[in-house]
Amino acid sequence: MTMEEKIDLILEKMIKVDMIDMLVEKVGVLEKDMKELRKEQDNTNKTLNVVQKDIKELRQDHENMNRALILIEDDTSNKIPALFDGYSFHQQHIEEDEKRLDILENEVDEHSIRISALEQVN
């Protein structure tokens, strides 16, 4: 082997070593990036767990509110007809009382007229 061939061979090996060094450096950067990605993924997983817990609590709250609403609707829907009946009953009595009051007012007016007439005669 000639000296030039040996130099070429050495240069080729040096280039390969440089390439290997460059690849090792890039692998190191990739490992660093992977560690950062894992940290971010862990943070994302923690956040996701919190969000899932919150969603579960919201669903439970929603379910409890639906139950309460159903109880309120049931309670009020049973009372509304009774309230309406009571209102109708009182309204009917008020109308009857107004009729009686009109009759009594007419009688009082009539009696007042009679009394005035009797007082004028005496």
KEGUTOR-30209 format. One record per atom (N, C-alpha, C): residue in three letters; atom name; y, z, x. Coordinates in steps of 0.001 Angstrom, whole numbers. Last residue first. Layout:
BEGIN
@r: ala	a: CA	py: Y	pz: Z	px: X
...
// end
This chain:
BEGIN
@r: asn	a: N	py: 62228	pz: 60779	px: -142701
@r: asn	a: CA	py: 62574	pz: 62213	px: -142832
@r: asn	a: C	py: 63956	pz: 62398	px: -142376
@r: val	a: N	py: 62213	pz: 58144	px: -141996
@r: val	a: CA	py: 62112	pz: 58493	px: -143414
@r: val	a: C	py: 62559	pz: 59935	px: -143583
@r: gln	a: N	py: 62201	pz: 58200	px: -139274
@r: gln	a: CA	py: 63368	pz: 57633	px: -139924
@r: gln	a: C	py: 63373	pz: 57989	px: -141428
@r: glu	a: N	py: 59708	pz: 59217	px: -138761
@r: glu	a: CA	py: 60854	pz: 59999	px: -138363
@r: glu	a: C	py: 62121	pz: 59480	px: -139040
@r: leu	a: N	py: 58110	pz: 57130	px: -139636
@r: leu	a: CA	py: 58053	pz: 58425	px: -140356
@r: leu	a: C	py: 59265	pz: 59270	px: -140002
@r: ala	a: N	py: 58724	pz: 55179	px: -137723
@r: ala	a: CA	py: 59001	pz: 54920	px: -139130
@r: ala	a: C	py: 59029	pz: 56217	px: -139918
@r: ser	a: N	py: 57757	pz: 56412	px: -135423
@r: ser	a: CA	py: 59193	pz: 56082	px: -135524
@r: ser	a: C	py: 59577	pz: 55865	px: -136985
@r: ile	a: N	py: 55076	pz: 56510	px: -136098
@r: ile	a: CA	py: 55804	pz: 57750	px: -135890
@r: ile	a: C	py: 57301	pz: 57502	px: -136020
@r: arg	a: N	py: 54525	pz: 53770	px: -136243
@r: arg	a: CA	py: 54365	pz: 54610	px: -137446
@r: arg	a: C	py: 55173	pz: 55904	px: -137317
@r: ile	a: N	py: 54951	pz: 53052	px: -133551
@r: ile	a: CA	py: 55737	pz: 52420	px: -134616
@r: ile	a: C	py: 55685	pz: 53269	px: -135878
@r: ser	a: N	py: 53005	pz: 54591	px: -132343
@r: ser	a: CA	py: 54419	pz: 54804	px: -131999
@r: ser	a: C	py: 55315	pz: 54231	px: -133078
@r: his	a: N	py: 50717	pz: 53450	px: -133410
@r: his	a: CA	py: 51049	pz: 54836	px: -133743
@r: his	a: C	py: 52509	pz: 55146	px: -133434
@r: glu	a: N	py: 50887	pz: 50938	px: -132179
@r: glu	a: CA	py: 50895	pz: 51032	px: -133644
@r: glu	a: C	py: 51293	pz: 52434	px: -134087
@r: asp	a: N	py: 50653	pz: 51697	px: -129498
@r: asp	a: CA	py: 51858	pz: 50986	px: -129962
@r: asp	a: C	py: 51997	pz: 51116	px: -131488
@r: val	a: N	py: 48116	pz: 52812	px: -129600
@r: val	a: CA	py: 49255	pz: 53662	px: -129238
@r: val	a: C	py: 50548	pz: 53004	px: -129703
@r: glu	a: N	py: 46634	pz: 50536	px: -130258
@r: glu	a: CA	py: 46662	pz: 51664	px: -131190
@r: glu	a: C	py: 47850	pz: 52573	px: -130899
@r: asn	a: N	py: 47082	pz: 49006	px: -127960
@r: asn	a: CA	py: 47513	pz: 48492	px: -129270
@r: asn	a: C	py: 47613	pz: 49624	px: -130292
@r: glu	a: N	py: 45869	pz: 50670	px: -126102
@r: glu	a: CA	py: 47297	pz: 50389	px: -125981
@r: glu	a: C	py: 47842	pz: 49868	px: -127312
@r: leu	a: N	py: 43209	pz: 50524	px: -126986
@r: leu	a: CA	py: 43922	pz: 51803	px: -127045
@r: leu	a: C	py: 45430	pz: 51600	px: -126950
@r: ile	a: N	py: 42682	pz: 47805	px: -126486
@r: ile	a: CA	py: 42571	pz: 48324	px: -127857
@r: ile	a: C	py: 43366	pz: 49617	px: -127992
@r: asp	a: N	py: 43012	pz: 47795	px: -123698
@r: asp	a: CA	py: 43864	pz: 46940	px: -124549
@r: asp	a: C	py: 43861	pz: 47459	px: -125992
@r: leu	a: N	py: 40939	pz: 49529	px: -123017
@r: leu	a: CA	py: 42318	pz: 49909	px: -122721
@r: leu	a: C	py: 43294	pz: 49080	px: -123554
@r: arg	a: N	py: 38731	pz: 48002	px: -123752
@r: arg	a: CA	py: 38989	pz: 49271	px: -124436
@r: arg	a: C	py: 40436	pz: 49724	px: -124232
@r: lys	a: N	py: 39069	pz: 45915	px: -121891
@r: lys	a: CA	py: 39088	pz: 45629	px: -123330
@r: lys	a: C	py: 39407	pz: 46891	px: -124124
@r: glu	a: N	py: 38795	pz: 47338	px: -119513
@r: glu	a: CA	py: 40059	pz: 46651	px: -119795
@r: glu	a: C	py: 40167	pz: 46319	px: -121276
@r: asp	a: N	py: 36133	pz: 48171	px: -119710
@r: asp	a: CA	py: 37201	pz: 49180	px: -119723
@r: asp	a: C	py: 38549	pz: 48551	px: -120029
@r: glu	a: N	py: 34878	pz: 45686	px: -119484
@r: glu	a: CA	py: 34735	pz: 46445	px: -120729
@r: glu	a: C	py: 35838	pz: 47494	px: -120849
@r: glu	a: N	py: 35640	pz: 45062	px: -116851
@r: glu	a: CA	py: 36047	pz: 44181	px: -117947
@r: glu	a: C	py: 35957	pz: 44899	px: -119293
@r: ile	a: N	py: 34377	pz: 47167	px: -115509
@r: ile	a: CA	py: 35837	pz: 47036	px: -115434
@r: ile	a: C	py: 36343	pz: 46169	px: -116587
@r: his	a: N	py: 31714	pz: 46576	px: -116048
@r: his	a: CA	py: 32302	pz: 47805	px: -116585
@r: his	a: C	py: 33825	pz: 47747	px: -116549
@r: gln	a: N	py: 31467	pz: 44180	px: -114602
@r: gln	a: CA	py: 31231	pz: 44189	px: -116050
@r: gln	a: C	py: 31869	pz: 45420	px: -116691
@r: gln	a: N	py: 31917	pz: 45138	px: -112036
@r: gln	a: CA	py: 32826	pz: 44139	px: -112605
@r: gln	a: C	py: 32696	pz: 44106	px: -114123
@r: his	a: N	py: 29685	pz: 46771	px: -111684
@r: his	a: CA	py: 31036	pz: 47358	px: -111717
@r: his	a: C	py: 32045	pz: 46396	px: -112336
@r: phe	a: N	py: 27659	pz: 44799	px: -111768
@r: phe	a: CA	py: 27640	pz: 45927	px: -112702
@r: phe	a: C	py: 29040	pz: 46526	px: -112837
@r: ser	a: N	py: 28370	pz: 43184	px: -109597
@r: ser	a: CA	py: 28348	pz: 42610	px: -110949
@r: ser	a: C	py: 28404	pz: 43715	px: -111999
@r: tyr	a: N	py: 28004	pz: 45041	px: -107501
@r: tyr	a: CA	py: 29320	pz: 44445	px: -107748
@r: tyr	a: C	py: 29394	pz: 43893	px: -109168
@r: gly	a: N	py: 25262	pz: 45489	px: -107738
@r: gly	a: CA	py: 26210	pz: 46593	px: -107919
@r: gly	a: C	py: 27597	pz: 46080	px: -108218
@r: asp	a: N	py: 24311	pz: 42916	px: -107139
@r: asp	a: CA	py: 24022	pz: 43510	px: -108448
@r: asp	a: C	py: 24998	pz: 44648	px: -108741
@r: phe	a: N	py: 25239	pz: 42742	px: -104508
@r: phe	a: CA	py: 25729	pz: 41808	px: -105526
@r: phe	a: C	py: 25495	pz: 42354	px: -106930
@r: leu	a: N	py: 23728	pz: 44765	px: -103332
@r: leu	a: CA	py: 25184	pz: 44853	px: -103336
@r: leu	a: C	py: 25779	pz: 43927	px: -104392
@r: ala	a: N	py: 21187	pz: 43687	px: -103701
@r: ala	a: CA	py: 21518	pz: 44973	px: -104329
@r: ala	a: C	py: 23027	pz: 45148	px: -104388
@r: pro	a: N	py: 21336	pz: 41340	px: -102141
@r: pro	a: CA	py: 21155	pz: 41253	px: -103603
@r: pro	a: C	py: 21511	pz: 42552	px: -104321
@r: ile	a: N	py: 21795	pz: 42629	px: -99560
@r: ile	a: CA	py: 22788	pz: 41745	px: -100185
@r: ile	a: C	py: 22561	pz: 41602	px: -101685
@r: lys	a: N	py: 19584	pz: 43980	px: -98576
@r: lys	a: CA	py: 20666	pz: 44740	px: -99187
@r: lys	a: C	py: 21660	pz: 43856	px: -99934
@r: asn	a: N	py: 17879	pz: 42137	px: -97448
@r: asn	a: CA	py: 17359	pz: 42969	px: -98529
@r: asn	a: C	py: 18478	pz: 43695	px: -99266
@r: ser	a: N	py: 19472	pz: 41105	px: -95484
@r: ser	a: CA	py: 19045	pz: 40197	px: -96557
@r: ser	a: C	py: 18441	pz: 40979	px: -97720
@r: thr	a: N	py: 19768	pz: 43295	px: -93769
@r: thr	a: CA	py: 20901	pz: 42855	px: -94589
@r: thr	a: C	py: 20460	pz: 41944	px: -95725
@r: asp	a: N	py: 17153	pz: 43510	px: -92716
@r: asp	a: CA	py: 17802	pz: 44657	px: -93356
@r: asp	a: C	py: 18932	pz: 44199	px: -94267
@r: asp	a: N	py: 16762	pz: 40968	px: -91631
@r: asp	a: CA	py: 15850	pz: 41478	px: -92664
@r: asp	a: C	py: 16518	pz: 42611	px: -93440
@r: glu	a: N	py: 18828	pz: 40882	px: -89763
@r: glu	a: CA	py: 18775	pz: 39899	px: -90849
@r: glu	a: C	py: 17896	pz: 40398	px: -91991
@r: ile	a: N	py: 18031	pz: 43003	px: -88107
@r: ile	a: CA	py: 19318	pz: 43051	px: -88807
@r: ile	a: C	py: 19316	pz: 42090	px: -89991
@r: leu	a: N	py: 15565	pz: 42047	px: -87176
@r: leu	a: CA	py: 15626	pz: 43308	px: -87926
@r: leu	a: C	py: 16919	pz: 43401	px: -88728
@r: ile	a: N	py: 16446	pz: 39739	px: -85868
@r: ile	a: CA	py: 15506	pz: 39615	px: -86987
@r: ile	a: C	py: 15529	pz: 40880	px: -87839
@r: leu	a: N	py: 18014	pz: 40926	px: -83887
@r: leu	a: CA	py: 18625	pz: 40030	px: -84872
@r: leu	a: C	py: 17736	pz: 39878	px: -86097
@r: ala	a: N	py: 16060	pz: 42251	px: -82419
@r: ala	a: CA	py: 17113	pz: 43023	px: -83084
@r: ala	a: C	py: 17772	pz: 42183	px: -84168
@r: arg	a: N	py: 14609	pz: 40038	px: -81495
@r: arg	a: CA	py: 13958	pz: 41042	px: -82346
@r: arg	a: C	py: 14998	pz: 41837	px: -83126
@r: asn	a: N	py: 16581	pz: 38812	px: -79952
@r: asn	a: CA	py: 16001	pz: 38100	px: -81102
@r: asn	a: C	py: 15329	pz: 39078	px: -82054
@r: met	a: N	py: 16968	pz: 40768	px: -78025
@r: met	a: CA	py: 18068	pz: 40439	px: -78923
@r: met	a: C	py: 17556	pz: 39695	px: -80149
@r: asn	a: N	py: 14470	pz: 40647	px: -76763
@r: asn	a: CA	py: 14890	pz: 41890	px: -77423
@r: asn	a: C	py: 16023	pz: 41627	px: -78407
@r: glu	a: N	py: 14620	pz: 38043	px: -75735
@r: glu	a: CA	py: 13560	pz: 38387	px: -76688
@r: glu	a: C	py: 13934	pz: 39652	px: -77467
@r: his	a: N	py: 16738	pz: 38361	px: -73991
@r: his	a: CA	py: 16840	pz: 37392	px: -75091
@r: his	a: C	py: 15810	pz: 37712	px: -76171
@r: asp	a: N	py: 15635	pz: 40195	px: -72209
@r: asp	a: CA	py: 16829	pz: 40551	px: -72984
@r: asp	a: C	py: 16974	pz: 39641	px: -74196
@r: gln	a: N	py: 13564	pz: 38591	px: -71201
@r: gln	a: CA	py: 13243	pz: 39830	px: -71914
@r: gln	a: C	py: 14421	pz: 40270	px: -72778
@r: arg	a: N	py: 15092	pz: 36586	px: -70015
@r: arg	a: CA	py: 14157	pz: 36241	px: -71088
@r: arg	a: C	py: 13794	pz: 37468	px: -71908
@r: leu	a: N	py: 16420	pz: 38099	px: -68096
@r: leu	a: CA	py: 17187	pz: 37432	px: -69152
@r: leu	a: C	py: 16287	pz: 37047	px: -70319
@r: glu	a: N	py: 14258	pz: 38843	px: -66498
@r: glu	a: CA	py: 15018	pz: 39875	px: -67208
@r: glu	a: C	py: 15825	pz: 39267	px: -68346
@r: lys	a: N	py: 13545	pz: 36300	px: -65556
@r: lys	a: CA	py: 12573	pz: 37088	px: -66316
@r: lys	a: C	py: 13288	pz: 38170	px: -67131
@r: ile	a: N	py: 15852	pz: 35663	px: -64173
@r: ile	a: CA	py: 15451	pz: 34836	px: -65315
@r: ile	a: C	py: 14464	pz: 35602	px: -66193
@r: asp	a: N	py: 15747	pz: 37605	px: -62149
@r: asp	a: CA	py: 16856	pz: 37601	px: -63109
@r: asp	a: C	py: 16501	pz: 36799	px: -64356
@r: lys	a: N	py: 13438	pz: 36743	px: -60839
@r: lys	a: CA	py: 13470	pz: 38076	px: -61437
@r: lys	a: C	py: 14567	pz: 38146	px: -62488
@r: gln	a: N	py: 14320	pz: 34251	px: -59960
@r: gln	a: CA	py: 13176	pz: 34323	px: -60885
@r: gln	a: C	py: 13139	pz: 35678	px: -61588
@r: val	a: N	py: 16367	pz: 35082	px: -58240
@r: val	a: CA	py: 16692	pz: 34266	px: -59412
@r: val	a: C	py: 15560	pz: 34320	px: -60432
@r: val	a: N	py: 14850	pz: 36425	px: -56321
@r: val	a: CA	py: 15865	pz: 37159	px: -57076
@r: val	a: C	py: 16206	pz: 36402	px: -58360
@r: asn	a: N	py: 13313	pz: 34289	px: -55377
@r: asn	a: CA	py: 12646	pz: 35447	px: -55984
@r: asn	a: C	py: 13624	pz: 36256	px: -56836
@r: leu	a: N	py: 15348	pz: 32689	px: -54329
@r: leu	a: CA	py: 14544	pz: 32196	px: -55446
@r: leu	a: C	py: 13826	pz: 33340	px: -56143
@r: thr	a: N	py: 16148	pz: 34307	px: -52201
@r: thr	a: CA	py: 17087	pz: 34005	px: -53281
@r: thr	a: C	py: 16337	pz: 33534	px: -54520
@r: lys	a: N	py: 13810	pz: 34183	px: -50690
@r: lys	a: CA	py: 14298	pz: 35478	px: -51178
@r: lys	a: C	py: 15241	pz: 35270	px: -52355
@r: asn	a: N	py: 13721	pz: 31428	px: -50180
@r: asn	a: CA	py: 12630	pz: 32062	px: -50936
@r: asn	a: C	py: 13062	pz: 33413	px: -51498
@r: thr	a: N	py: 16047	pz: 31184	px: -48661
@r: thr	a: CA	py: 15939	pz: 30462	px: -49928
@r: thr	a: C	py: 14846	pz: 31080	px: -50798
@r: asn	a: N	py: 15301	pz: 32716	px: -46464
@r: asn	a: CA	py: 16452	pz: 33122	px: -47274
@r: asn	a: C	py: 16412	pz: 32459	px: -48647
@r: asp	a: N	py: 13140	pz: 31133	px: -45589
@r: asp	a: CA	py: 12915	pz: 32526	px: -45982
@r: asp	a: C	py: 14056	pz: 33027	px: -46867
@r: gln	a: N	py: 14538	pz: 28791	px: -44994
@r: gln	a: CA	py: 13518	pz: 28761	px: -46040
@r: gln	a: C	py: 13215	pz: 30181	px: -46520
@r: glu	a: N	py: 16111	pz: 29707	px: -42895
@r: glu	a: CA	py: 16759	pz: 29229	px: -44119
@r: glu	a: C	py: 15775	pz: 29201	px: -45282
@r: lys	a: N	py: 14039	pz: 30260	px: -41100
@r: lys	a: CA	py: 14939	pz: 31331	px: -41544
@r: lys	a: C	py: 15618	pz: 30936	px: -42854
@r: arg	a: N	py: 12997	pz: 27690	px: -40815
@r: arg	a: CA	py: 12146	pz: 28751	px: -41371
@r: arg	a: C	py: 12999	pz: 29906	px: -41877
@r: leu	a: N	py: 15183	pz: 26425	px: -39643
@r: leu	a: CA	py: 14713	pz: 25975	px: -40955
@r: leu	a: C	py: 13839	pz: 27039	px: -41615
@r: glu	a: N	py: 15234	pz: 27815	px: -37216
@r: glu	a: CA	py: 16368	pz: 27919	px: -38129
@r: glu	a: C	py: 15969	pz: 27495	px: -39543
@r: lys	a: N	py: 12784	pz: 26934	px: -36207
@r: lys	a: CA	py: 13002	pz: 28370	px: -36428
@r: lys	a: C	py: 14151	pz: 28580	px: -37408
@r: met	a: N	py: 13322	pz: 24178	px: -36022
@r: met	a: CA	py: 12258	pz: 24647	px: -36921
@r: met	a: C	py: 12426	pz: 26142	px: -37211
@r: asp	a: N	py: 15292	pz: 24190	px: -34032
@r: asp	a: CA	py: 15624	pz: 23728	px: -35383
@r: asp	a: C	py: 14595	pz: 24213	px: -36397
@r: lys	a: N	py: 13690	pz: 25074	px: -31919
@r: lys	a: CA	py: 14843	pz: 25864	px: -32343
@r: lys	a: C	py: 15244	pz: 25486	px: -33770
@r: glu	a: N	py: 11900	pz: 22941	px: -31786
@r: glu	a: CA	py: 11389	pz: 24291	px: -32072
@r: glu	a: C	py: 12520	pz: 25188	px: -32572
@r: leu	a: N	py: 13687	pz: 20880	px: -31108
@r: leu	a: CA	py: 12956	pz: 20822	px: -32384
@r: leu	a: C	py: 12416	pz: 22199	px: -32777
@r: val	a: N	py: 14449	pz: 21760	px: -28594
@r: val	a: CA	py: 15465	pz: 21655	px: -29645
@r: val	a: C	py: 14795	pz: 21633	px: -31009
@r: gly	a: N	py: 11946	pz: 21526	px: -27359
@r: gly	a: CA	py: 12620	pz: 22832	px: -27433
@r: gly	a: C	py: 13678	pz: 22843	px: -28521
@r: val	a: N	py: 11598	pz: 18801	px: -27556
@r: val	a: CA	py: 10650	pz: 19677	px: -28254
@r: val	a: C	py: 11261	pz: 21066	px: -28402
@r: lys	a: N	py: 13643	pz: 18003	px: -25840
@r: lys	a: CA	py: 13726	pz: 17656	px: -27252
@r: lys	a: C	py: 12782	pz: 18507	px: -28086
@r: glu	a: N	py: 12598	pz: 19002	px: -23446
@r: glu	a: CA	py: 13889	pz: 19487	px: -23928
@r: glu	a: C	py: 14039	pz: 19208	px: -25417
@r: val	a: N	py: 10319	pz: 17466	px: -23282
@r: val	a: CA	py: 10180	pz: 18925	px: -23361
@r: val	a: C	py: 11474	pz: 19526	px: -23904
@r: leu	a: N	py: 11503	pz: 14942	px: -23037
@r: leu	a: CA	py: 10675	pz: 15230	px: -24207
@r: leu	a: C	py: 10510	pz: 16742	px: -24395
@r: met	a: N	py: 12743	pz: 15289	px: -20551
@r: met	a: CA	py: 13561	pz: 14989	px: -21720
@r: met	a: C	py: 12786	pz: 15299	px: -23006
@r: asp	a: N	py: 10490	pz: 15659	px: -18989
@r: asp	a: CA	py: 11502	pz: 16714	px: -19075
@r: asp	a: C	py: 12371	pz: 16533	px: -20320
@r: ile	a: N	py: 9334	pz: 13147	px: -19362
@r: ile	a: CA	py: 8610	pz: 14346	px: -19812
@r: ile	a: C	py: 9588	pz: 15506	px: -19949
@r: met	a: N	py: 11277	pz: 11589	px: -18173
@r: met	a: CA	py: 10973	pz: 11380	px: -19581
@r: met	a: C	py: 10256	pz: 12603	px: -20157
@r: asp	a: N	py: 11094	pz: 12565	px: -15579
@r: asp	a: CA	py: 12357	pz: 12691	px: -16300
@r: asp	a: C	py: 12131	pz: 12544	px: -17805
@r: val	a: N	py: 8480	pz: 11751	px: -15091
@r: val	a: CA	py: 8792	pz: 13180	px: -15055
@r: val	a: C	py: 10100	pz: 13428	px: -15814
@r: lys	a: N	py: 8836	pz: 8992	px: -15201
@r: lys	a: CA	py: 7926	pz: 9635	px: -16152
@r: lys	a: C	py: 8216	pz: 11130	px: -16228
@r: ile	a: N	py: 10535	pz: 8687	px: -13038
@r: ile	a: CA	py: 11010	pz: 8297	px: -14369
@r: ile	a: C	py: 10152	pz: 8972	px: -15438
@r: met	a: N	py: 8824	pz: 9507	px: -11070
@r: met	a: CA	py: 10041	pz: 10275	px: -11291
@r: met	a: C	py: 10611	pz: 9971	px: -12680
@r: lys	a: N	py: 6935	pz: 7503	px: -11226
@r: lys	a: CA	py: 6515	pz: 8877	px: -11522
@r: lys	a: C	py: 7735	pz: 9750	px: -11800
@r: glu	a: N	py: 8533	pz: 5350	px: -10438
@r: glu	a: CA	py: 7891	pz: 5337	px: -11747
@r: glu	a: C	py: 7499	pz: 6748	px: -12171
@r: leu	a: N	py: 9156	pz: 6181	px: -7843
@r: leu	a: CA	py: 10222	pz: 6019	px: -8829
@r: leu	a: C	py: 9661	pz: 6019	px: -10249
@r: ile	a: N	py: 6610	pz: 6083	px: -6727
@r: ile	a: CA	py: 7314	pz: 7365	px: -6784
@r: ile	a: C	py: 8430	pz: 7295	px: -7827
@r: leu	a: N	py: 6163	pz: 3336	px: -6950
@r: leu	a: CA	py: 5252	pz: 4266	px: -7596
@r: leu	a: C	py: 5922	pz: 5635	px: -7766
@r: asp	a: N	py: 8214	pz: 2388	px: -5306
@r: asp	a: CA	py: 8177	pz: 2007	px: -6718
@r: asp	a: C	py: 7305	pz: 2979	px: -7514
@r: ile	a: N	py: 7361	pz: 3512	px: -2905
@r: ile	a: CA	py: 8652	pz: 3910	px: -3459
@r: ile	a: C	py: 8700	pz: 3573	px: -4946
@r: lys	a: N	py: 4969	pz: 2130	px: -2588
@r: lys	a: CA	py: 4938	pz: 3588	px: -2680
@r: lys	a: C	py: 6242	pz: 4091	px: -3302
@r: glu	a: N	py: 5953	pz: -418	px: -2440
@r: glu	a: CA	py: 5055	pz: -102	px: -3542
@r: glu	a: C	py: 4996	pz: 1417	px: -3748
@r: glu	a: N	py: 7369	pz: -157	px: -61
@r: glu	a: CA	py: 8068	pz: -502	px: -1289
@r: glu	a: C	py: 7235	pz: -159	px: -2515
@r: met	a: N	py: 5290	pz: 295	px: 1727
@r: met	a: CA	py: 6299	pz: 1317	px: 1526
@r: met	a: C	py: 7070	pz: 1058	px: 228
@r: thr	a: N	py: 2146	pz: -810	px: 491
@r: thr	a: CA	py: 3355	pz: -933	px: 1292
@r: thr	a: C	py: 4315	pz: 172	px: 911
@r: met	a: N	py: -1149	pz: 0	px: 838
@r: met	a: CA	py: 0	pz: 0	px: 0
@r: met	a: C	py: 1235	pz: 0	px: 901
// end
